[in-house]
Amino acid sequence: MKRKFGDRANWRRISRRRFACRYVESDAFTGYITLYTIYNLKEPLWKNYGNHTYRIADKGYSWLQYFPHNSHYIVTAMFDERSEIIQWYIDTCKTQGVTEQGVPWFDDLYLDVVVLRNGEVFLLDEDELDDALTRGDITREDYQLAISTAKNVMKAIDAHQFPYFLMSLEDRKRLFDNGEFRRKS
């Protein structure tokens, strides 16, 4: 199982970035929200989903990430240089926490849900989840947790009860454009 950090400090593709983080406690959301803004990189990052190819990381792009308190998923809203949404990426996770330096992290459970701006939904990396179980990197309980979390997320999306789509569009503008985020290196 791989531990992933909100500041992506080890992401070698990016040569200049800004990371901001804040803890939010409200009726709509409780947990950490981070913003990762890309200023310079070696090369853009492209991803294929079905018949679509999307650029998800490039100069001027930003990733708004939600670490909901007591949840087994992390939501990343990816925006282009015009602050328009590209996709939402939902990672399943076993646990999450915060470093002594205040950087949120999560232990990735491989299985992911991607929602494109056109509404298409993709379940990704089922093979990676299966391989992790076979290798003994995760337990049978971890495996079941990833599957049930992804299914619950997809049910909420299908029922139009997944709040992060609208929330991310509003928070990106409110928290980023108005400079409310606490800055980190």
Sequence and secondary structure as in RCSB ss.txt:
>XXXX:A:sequence
MKRKFGDRANWRRISRRRFACRYVESDAFTGYITLYTIYNLKEPLWKNYGNHTYRIADKGYSWLQYFPHNSHYIV
TAMFDERSEIIQWYIDTCKTQGVTEQGVPWFDDLYLDVVVLRNGEVFLLDEDELDDALTRGDITREDYQLAISTA
KNVMKAIDAHQFPYFLMSLEDRKRLFDNGEFRRKS
>XXXX:A:secstr
  EEETT TT TTEEEEEEEEEEEESSS EEEEEEEEEEEESS EEEEETTEEEEEE TT EEEEEEETT SEEE
EEEE TTS EEEEEEEEEEEEEE TTS EEEEEEEEEEEEETTS EEEE HHHHHHHHHHTSS HHHHHHHHHHH
HHHHHHHHTT  THHHHHHHHIIIIIITT SEEE 
